[in-house]
C-alpha cells in the first residue's frame, strides 16, 4: 500500500510540474506544421541544423548514421553534412568545449539532442511548437547585449543566427493595463515599436470608456515578405527535424502501437466469444 501511495504521489508531482512548466511562458506558442512523415522536410531540417545550430550546440545523443532513417545515404551525409573529416558513425559533436562556451557566452550552449522533448510537457504543447515559435520571434533590440531579443524566451543569450535568411522586420508591441490617475484606476495603452536596427519608440495613451480587458499583443511586419515566408517554411522543417531527433524511433513506435491495439481488439473478441462458449452450460 505504501508503494502504491508513493507511486501516486510521484505521478501527482510530475503532473503538477508539467502544468507549471506549461504555464511558465506567457507568450502563446504557434503550432508547428506536422512534417514528421515528410522526408524532404526532415532532410532540409537536418541541413539547417548542421549548418546553423551545430556550430555552437551539439547533439551528442545522435549519430550521423542515424540520418539514414530520413532517407539520406552515407555519401550524401559525407558530402553535405560532414565538414570536419568525421566518419558517418560519429556522434554529432562540436569542437567548442564547455569551458570555452562559458568564457565566450557566459554559459555553455546546451546540447540539443532532446530539446524538443525537454520543451514538451504532459500538460503543454509539443516541443516542436516551442522551437518553431522561438526561431520566429527574434527581433532587434539595441538595449540587449547581443543586439537581439526574443518573445518566446525574453533576454535569451542566443542572438538571431539566421537573421539574414529571414530578412528585416519591425515589431509593434501593444500593452493594455490599468494605472492610477487622480486616485482612480484607468486603462492605459502603451505602444512600443522596434525598428530594423533595434531602436524603439513608445507612445502611451489613456483609453476612455474602455470595457475590454488587459493584455499584450505583438505584431511583426516583414519588409521582405517573400523571404520571411520561406524562412517560416524552413523553421517548420527545422522544428520537425529536431522533434524527430529527440526520438528517432517515434514513427516506428506509433506504427507498432497501432498494430498492438488492433491485435488486442481482435484478441478481446476471441476471448469474449470463448468465455461465452465455456460458460454457456454453467448456470
Secondary structure, 3 states (H helix, E strand, C coil): CHHHHHHHHHHHHHHHHHHHHHCCCCCCCCCCCCCCCCHHHHHHHHHHHHHHHCCCCCEEEEEHHHHHHHCCCHHHHHHHCCCCCCCCCCEECCCCCHHHHHHHHCCCCCCCCCHHHHCCCCCCCCHHHHHHHHHCCEEECCCCCCCEEECCCCCCCCCCCCHHHHCCEEEEEEEEEEEEECCEEEEEEEEEEECCCCCEEEEEEEECCCCCCCEEEEEEEECCHHHHHHHHHHHHHHHHHHHHHHCCCHHHHHHHHHHHHHHHHHHHHHHHHHHHHHHCCCC
